[in-house]
Amino acid sequence: MSYELTVRQLIHQLQTLDPELPAYFAINPDWPHTHRIGQIVQITGPDGAVYIAEDGQEGVLPPAVRTQLSWANV
C-alpha cells in the first residue's frame, strides 16, 4: 500500500469489518497507545485531503495488535 491512503482505499478496508466495533488509531510503535478517533474534515482545493483528528488516549495498545502491526519487538 502506498504511503498516502485514499478515502476509497480506507472505505474498501473498513467495509469488510463489523460495523458495530469501536474504531481507534494505533500510534507510535515506540509508545504504543490506543487513540480515539475524533472529528473528520475535508479540505478542498489544490492541497485537498481528508483529515481524521485524534480525540484522546484510550490506553496501552494490546499485545495482539502490536504483533499484527509488527510492533512487538520495538
C-alpha positions, 0 to 999 in steps of 0.5 A, spaced: 500 500 500 502 506 498 504 511 503 498 516 502 491 512 503 485 514 499 478 515 502 476 509 497 482 505 499 480 506 507 472 505 505 474 498 501 478 496 508 473 498 513 467 495 509 469 488 510 469 489 518 463 489 523 460 495 523 458 495 530 466 495 533 469 501 536 474 504 531 481 507 534 488 509 531 494 505 533 500 510 534 507 510 535 510 503 535 515 506 540 509 508 545 504 504 543 497 507 545 490 506 543 487 513 540 480 515 539 478 517 533 475 524 533 472 529 528 473 528 520 474 534 515 475 535 508 479 540 505 478 542 498 482 545 493 489 544 490 492 541 497 485 537 498 485 531 503 481 528 508 483 529 515 481 524 521 483 528 528 485 524 534 480 525 540 484 522 546 488 516 549 484 510 550 490 506 553 496 501 552 495 498 545 494 490 546 499 485 545 495 482 539 495 488 535 502 490 536 504 483 533 499 484 527 502 491 526 509 488 527 510 492 533 512 487 538 519 487 538 520 495 538 
